[in-house]
Structure formats: structure tokens, C-alpha cells
Amino acid sequence: MSAPKPHLRLRKMIEAYLISEGKDSENISLLIDNIPKRWEKFSDIVLLPNSSFRGDDWEGIISEEFWISVCNVLEVKRLARLGEIVGNKRESTVEILVGDNDWVIRKESGIKYGYPLTKCMFSSGNINERRRMGEIVSKNEIIVDLFSGIGYYTLPILVKSEVKHVYSCEWNINAINALKFNLKENKVENRCTIYEGDNRETTGDLCNIADRVLLGLLPTAEKSYDIALNCLKQSGGVLHLHGLAPANNHQKLVDSTTNILESLDYDYMVKNIIINKIKSYAPHWDHLVLDIEIDKI
């Protein structure tokens, strides 16, 4: 007989815990129905959804003993809970519930991503786009990643392709330190240069060098569109531009992006745009990446 699924083990443990706390059957039933059925597990940690074990009904129940019991039943040493991504620097607000440090290493498609869980974000839902970036880059290309973070797309490109060089731009010092670690850990630091600070101020010497420019910032990287065009080679290239669109009208992002690009004072033309859906972002909204082929005139 196979072992119970993790969420069933968790349910059974919490039910027993609530009984030991003297909760009546009605309260137990209500609380049990709110137990998460999915979470992220990697390394020695479980990362619970933001809504897990919150609200008035859980007040007075949650304790250090409770969290340790959750850890034990899920067979990990550390436990954390997601929060919101806040601020211009897209900083994480993950809460550590069990454990005394927030450094984690994720392994994905043969690539190691190390970062401080409470200070940097990581979207597991972007896995296919990270993989795609490592597959579409041609040999000897030069890439500018304007919002590199800990290396979400920089690393797959460097590890999985024969790219000539990647220029990674980032202004969050926690992400920069993680990126430096990850470049060394994946043995690709010799093909990457980090530009620290606001890319609108630091990229002046990256003019006319890039075959591709990545703009991986949500909800929009509009303030750096002109920087991206400036970085492309005189012969043109491709922008990989992240954005949000209504789930029933992806063309809306294409049209608004094209209008903004055409308003900028550059001699170029948009040759082609391919829409790539990454995931659902919020009710009725999708996270897209536009592959925008640019010809400079």
C-alpha cells in the first residue's frame, strides 16, 4: 500500500492537533477545509501559499510547536510562507516560520539558483520561459538583460547556449549578490558582466551591441523601452518584452506596446511580433512575453 499523499498526511496531523487543543468538531471541520493542498518543496524547505493558516479562525492555534509539526509531517527542516512582491525593486516578503536562515538553492533544468528567500523573488511558474531563453539564443550572440534579478534568464542563456556574452543589469543589491554567487556556482562568470544600478543610468556604453534585449519586468518595463532600442545592434535584433494582457485580448498588449515603441525617437521598424503566454497572472489577466523583431533603418 502506498503512503498517503503529503496533503492528506498534513490534514491528518492538523486534525489530531486541533483535537488535542480541545476544538469542537464544527471548528475542526471549518479549519481543515482551509488547509492548503499545494505548496513548493525544494532543498530542505516547504514554501506555503500566502493565504495558508491566516485569519481570525487560526488565531490562538498557531504556535512554534504547530509549525514544527508541519515541518515534520512534510519531511523538511525549514518552513516559510509566501508574501506579496513589493516595491520598485520587486522584493520578496516571504516569512520564515521554521529555521534560522533564508538562503536557498533551487535546482532547475541543471541550473542552480541561489538566493535569500525573504529578500528576492522567484517565480516557479516561469520555468518554461527560462527554458525557452536557453534554447532560442544562437551561437556568439550578445545579450543585454535589463532586469536580470538573480539570473532568472541570464543563467539559462549562459548555461544552455553558446552565447558570446551577457550584460546583466540589476539594482537590488540582494539580487546582485545572489547573481554573483550563481554565476560562479554554474561556472559561467567569465561570459557575464554585471551592471549595478538603474539601467536608465548605467547602460550608456552598451549602445549598438546587442542581438537581443530582455525586459523581464512586471507589470511593465515601459520606462526602459528606449534603453532597449539603444542597446540593439545597428542591424537590429529582438526584444523579449514581458507584460500583462487581458486573458481574452492578448492583442491589447501588442497594440499598446507597438504604439509606445513607435512614439520613441529612433530610426527603426517593428518587423514581427510573436506572443508567448507564460501563465495566468491574476483573474482574467495573463503574463505574456512578446518577441519583437526590430529592424533599424
C-alpha positions in Angstrom: 0.0 0.0 0.0 1.4 3.4 -1.0 2.0 6.1 1.6 -0.7 8.8 1.9 -0.2 11.9 -0.2 1.5 14.8 1.6 -1.6 17.0 1.8 -3.5 14.0 3.4 -0.8 13.5 5.9 -0.9 17.2 6.7 -4.6 17.1 7.1 -4.5 14.2 9.5 -1.8 15.8 11.6 -3.6 19.1 11.9 -6.9 17.3 12.7 -5.2 15.5 15.6 -3.5 18.7 16.7 -6.9 20.6 16.8 -8.5 17.8 18.8 -5.6 18.0 21.3 -6.3 21.7 21.6 -9.9 21.0 22.5 -11.5 22.4 19.4 -15.1 21.2 18.7 -15.9 19.2 15.5 -17.5 22.2 13.8 -14.4 24.4 14.2 -12.2 21.5 13.2 -14.2 20.9 10.0 -14.0 24.6 9.1 -10.3 24.8 9.7 -9.5 21.6 7.9 -11.2 22.8 4.8 -8.8 25.7 4.7 -5.6 23.6 4.7 -3.5 24.1 1.5 -3.4 21.2 -0.9 -0.4 22.5 -2.8 2.9 24.1 -1.9 6.5 24.3 -3.2 9.1 21.9 -1.8 12.7 22.1 -2.7 16.0 21.6 -0.9 15.1 21.3 2.8 12.2 23.7 2.8 8.5 24.0 2.1 7.1 27.3 0.9 3.4 27.6 1.7 1.0 29.8 -0.2 0.4 33.3 1.0 -3.1 32.5 2.3 -2.1 29.5 4.4 -3.2 29.4 8.0 -4.2 33.1 8.1 -7.3 34.8 9.5 -9.1 35.0 12.8 -10.0 31.4 12.9 -6.4 30.4 13.2 -5.5 33.0 15.9 -4.7 31.3 19.2 -4.0 28.0 17.5 -0.7 28.7 15.7 2.4 28.2 17.8 6.0 27.2 17.3 5.0 23.6 18.1 2.4 23.7 15.3 4.9 24.9 12.7 7.4 22.3 13.7 4.8 19.6 13.4 4.0 20.8 9.9 7.7 20.6 9.1 7.9 17.1 10.4 4.9 15.7 8.5 6.2 17.3 5.3 9.7 15.9 5.9 11.6 19.2 5.7 13.8 21.2 8.1 12.6 24.7 7.2 9.2 26.2 6.6 8.2 29.5 5.0 5.1 31.3 3.8 4.8 33.5 0.7 4.0 37.2 0.9 3.5 39.9 -1.6 6.2 41.1 -4.0 6.6 44.8 -3.1 8.4 48.0 -4.3 10.1 49.0 -7.5 12.9 46.5 -6.7 10.4 43.6 -6.7 11.4 42.5 -3.2 10.1 39.4 -1.5 8.2 39.4 1.7 8.4 35.7 2.4 8.1 34.9 6.1 10.4 32.2 7.7 8.3 30.1 10.1 10.8 27.4 11.0 14.5 27.8 10.5 17.2 30.4 11.2 18.4 31.4 7.7 16.7 32.3 4.4 19.3 31.2 1.9 18.0 28.6 -0.5 19.3 26.9 -3.7 16.8 25.8 -6.3 17.9 23.3 -9.0 16.0 23.6 -12.3 17.0 22.1 -15.7 20.5 21.5 -14.4 20.9 25.1 -13.2 21.4 26.2 -9.6 19.6 29.4 -8.5 20.8 30.5 -5.0 19.1 33.5 -3.3 17.8 34.8 0.0 14.2 33.7 0.2 13.0 36.7 2.2 14.7 39.3 0.0 14.4 38.1 -3.6 11.5 36.7 -5.6 11.4 33.5 -7.7 8.5 32.5 -9.9 8.3 28.8 -10.3 5.6 29.4 -12.9 8.1 30.9 -15.3 10.0 27.6 -15.8 9.1 27.2 -19.4 10.2 30.7 -20.3 13.5 30.2 -18.5 14.0 27.0 -20.5 13.0 28.8 -23.8 15.5 31.5 -23.3 18.2 28.9 -23.1 17.1 27.4 -26.3 16.5 30.3 -28.7 19.8 32.1 -28.4 22.2 31.5 -31.3 25.9 30.9 -31.0 28.1 34.0 -30.5 25.1 36.3 -29.8 25.4 39.2 -27.3 22.5 39.7 -24.9 21.5 42.6 -22.6 19.3 41.5 -19.7 17.9 44.8 -18.4 16.2 43.3 -15.3 18.3 40.3 -14.5 17.5 39.7 -10.8 19.3 36.6 -9.5 19.8 35.4 -13.1 16.3 34.1 -14.0 17.0 34.3 -17.7 20.7 35.2 -17.7 21.7 31.8 -16.3 19.7 29.6 -18.8 21.2 31.6 -21.6 24.7 31.2 -20.4 24.4 27.5 -19.3 22.4 26.2 -22.2 23.7 28.1 -25.2 26.9 29.2 -26.8 26.2 32.9 -26.3 29.2 35.1 -26.6 28.4 37.4 -23.7 25.5 38.6 -21.4 25.3 42.0 -19.8 23.1 41.7 -16.8 21.6 44.8 -15.3 20.2 44.9 -11.7 19.7 47.4 -8.9 18.6 45.3 -6.0 21.8 44.6 -4.0 20.4 41.3 -2.6 19.7 40.1 -6.2 23.1 41.3 -7.4 24.9 39.3 -4.6 22.8 36.2 -5.5 23.6 36.7 -9.2 27.3 36.8 -8.5 27.0 33.6 -6.5 25.0 31.9 -9.2 27.4 32.8 -12.0 30.3 31.2 -10.1 28.2 28.2 -8.9 27.2 27.5 -12.5 30.7 28.2 -13.8 29.7 30.9 -16.3 31.0 34.1 -14.7 33.6 34.6 -17.5 30.8 35.3 -20.1 28.8 37.8 -18.0 29.2 41.4 -16.9 27.0 42.8 -14.2 25.9 46.4 -14.4 24.8 47.5 -11.0 22.2 50.3 -10.6 19.3 51.7 -12.6 19.7 50.6 -16.2 18.5 54.0 -17.3 21.7 55.5 -15.9 24.2 52.6 -16.2 23.9 51.4 -19.8 25.4 54.3 -21.8 28.3 52.2 -23.1 26.0 49.3 -24.2 24.9 51.2 -27.3 24.5 49.2 -30.5 25.9 45.9 -29.1 23.0 43.5 -28.5 21.4 40.9 -30.7 18.7 40.5 -28.1 17.5 42.6 -25.1 15.4 41.1 -22.3 12.9 43.2 -20.5 11.6 40.9 -17.8 9.8 43.3 -15.5 6.1 43.2 -14.5 3.7 44.9 -14.7 5.7 46.9 -17.3 9.2 47.8 -18.4 8.0 50.8 -20.4 10.5 53.2 -18.8 13.3 51.2 -20.3 12.0 50.7 -23.8 14.2 53.4 -25.2 17.2 51.9 -23.4 16.4 48.5 -25.0 16.3 50.0 -28.5 19.6 51.9 -27.9 21.3 48.6 -26.9 20.3 46.7 -30.1 22.9 46.5 -32.8 22.6 48.9 -35.7 21.4 46.0 -37.8 18.5 45.4 -35.4 17.6 42.4 -33.2 14.9 41.1 -30.9 13.3 42.4 -27.8 11.8 39.9 -25.3 9.3 42.1 -23.5 7.3 40.9 -20.6 3.8 42.4 -19.9 0.3 41.8 -18.8 -2.8 41.5 -21.0 -6.5 40.6 -20.5 -6.9 36.8 -20.9 -9.4 37.3 -23.7 -7.4 40.0 -25.5 -3.7 39.4 -25.8 -3.6 41.7 -28.8 -4.2 44.6 -26.5 -0.6 44.3 -25.1 0.7 44.1 -28.7 -1.1 47.2 -29.8 -0.2 49.3 -26.7 3.5 48.2 -26.9 3.7 49.0 -30.6 2.2 52.4 -30.0 4.7 53.2 -27.3 7.7 52.0 -29.3 6.6 54.0 -32.4 6.4 57.1 -30.3 10.1 56.9 -29.4 12.6 58.9 -31.4 14.6 56.0 -33.1 15.0 55.1 -36.7 13.7 51.5 -36.8 10.6 49.4 -37.7 8.8 46.6 -35.9 9.2 43.7 -38.4 7.3 41.0 -36.5 5.8 40.2 -33.0 5.2 36.7 -31.6 3.0 36.3 -28.5 4.1 33.8 -25.9 1.8 33.1 -22.9 3.7 32.4 -19.8 0.9 31.8 -17.2 -2.2 33.2 -15.7 -1.2 36.2 -13.6 -4.4 37.2 -11.9 -8.1 36.6 -12.5 -8.7 37.4 -16.2 -5.1 38.5 -16.8 -2.2 36.7 -18.4 1.5 37.1 -18.2 2.9 37.3 -21.7 6.3 37.7 -23.4 6.4 39.5 -26.8 9.2 38.5 -29.1 9.6 41.8 -31.0 11.8 41.6 -34.1 13.3 45.1 -34.8 14.9 46.3 -38.0 16.9 49.5 -37.6 16.7 51.9 -40.6 
